[in-house]
Amino acid sequence: MENVLKLQDVTHVYVNASGTTLAVERLSLAVAKGEFVSLVGPSGCGKTTVLSLLAGLILPTEGIVSVGGEKILKPSPKIGYMLQQDYLLPWRTILSNVLLGLEISGSQTPEAVDYARSLLEQLGLGGMERRMPHELSGGMRQRAALVRTLATRPDVLLLDEPFSALDLQIKLQLEDLVQTTLRRLSKTAVLVTHDLGEAAAMSDRVFVLGANPGHVSAVFDMPESISGLLPTEARKLPEFQERFEEIWQALEQASGKGGET
Ligand code: ADP
């Protein structure tokens, strides 16, 4: 299958006033078009660094980071980034928040606005266009943030702990909704999460990273019998528990202890 995202032998060293930090060393991974992958691993293993490299926010010290065969040298509209906090502007309505990316990139055509409205509809926010962010629940705000990210039609979505601030029930509902939406729109996605269950239930593949310096420690292909189901359904299967246990053990090994993530 065609790889849309690629890190080839990537090393990244942060340099600042207090010295240098080797964050990741000779890290390689590739993500196929339409694939949903997760990165899990102990704190400091380079998950955020990998997302920042893919987002074009930092450049690798060595190695190549590419999207669609082109080197990533700066942030690109092909790649959308969604964070734990929704960063909705409190003084703008939901619709005008959702249109922000289009406005900034000068691509707010009537077609693009129609598309954003249809995304709001698809994510259950059809009646919320004129509401202000403070009038929405946390789950609704995250859905609005997802619409804002999708409105500019990126090929790839980077998801950095997007559900971790939400109550469990809302988080589980959103996992289902986000997975279904990204599949339907054929998006490629990279999720960083400390929740192994979330990674295993949502992904086609799970990368376990190890630290000091960051590297790929293990990769798990999720079988179609799990990845083909909604995350809430997948979690109920006995084979899901087995996979979860395997990934957990790999994470413990990568952490060199009882698995703080
Ligand atoms: P994770 O997201 O897995 O917790 P990070 O990518 O944030 O890991 O960090 C990887 C390593 O790089 C850690 O040792 C961290 O302290 C270091 N690091 C991250 N960001 C910076 C930075 N801006 N300056 C210096 N060191 C950094």
Boltz pocket constraint, residues with backbone or C-beta under 6 A from the ligand:
constraints:
  - pocket:
      binder: B
      contacts: [[A, 14], [A, 15], [A, 16], [A, 21], [A, 22], [A, 23], [A, 24], [A, 41], [A, 42], [A, 43], [A, 44], [A, 45], [A, 46], [A, 47], [A, 48], [A, 49], [A, 50], [A, 214]]
      max_distance: 6.0
